[in-house]
């Protein structure tokens, strides 16, 4: 089971480490959160050694379903991963392209 918070709670967190796990073409269509790193879900396993274990990792996708799965995956490897429930489609903050 993965931890999650409402996507709009992210703006209350100081300097969050956000990974947008959507594909590049999805991000080009909508934009993403400020300072979010793009690592598509299918490439997450190959980038796991580059991720910080000493801080919370917030995962973003379109609706929250993929980010929930990815958070569970990372948590199984000892990360403190949190899914942003509701995803980009429910985020009310500014998006960057």
Secondary structure, DSSP 8 states (H G I E B T S, - for coil): --EEEEGGGGGGSTT-EEEE-S-HHHHHHH-B-TT-EE--GGGGGGGGGGS-SSSEEEEE-SSSHHHHHHHHHHHHTT-EEEEEETTGGG--S--B-
